[in-house]
Amino acid sequence: MANYELFNDEVVTVPILTQDAGGDVVPAPAGDTFTVASSSPSLGVAVTALASGAPALVLTPLVQASPGISVTISDSKGLKVATQIVDIVADMSPTNIVLDIADATKVSQPVPTAPGP
């Protein structure tokens, strides 16, 4: 299982699914409730319901960076516990264009003959 990289500027909601012994996704047992715990106060975790009523895990980063946080999801019917390792990381996605004027290179040219507008 790979660590999930959670950008520090995003809150993520992840559907909680249940599987049968063959690995097929099946509905959770009737009346089942889910709980979640984080191994670190750096990551806020909660269980919520999606618009469909299905359960979901909410991950909220509370610090700029923190690796190796264990998130454990359990339920009231005794299903096998799910664990996911989460790394809170900086969002390095480009968001705008900037010019690096300090590192510009220059070459000489003759003075233009046009006087300007």
ZICOR-V159879 format. One record per helix or strand of 2 or more residues. SS is the DSSP state (H for helix, E for strand). FROM is the first residue (numbers start at 1). TO is the last residue. If there is no record, write none. Layout:
BEGIN
((SS,FROM,TO) (SS,FROM,TO))
END
This chain:
BEGIN
((E,4,7) (E,11,15) (E,18,19) (E,25,26) (E,34,38) (E,43,49) (E,55,61) (E,66,75) (E,82,89) (H,101,103))
END
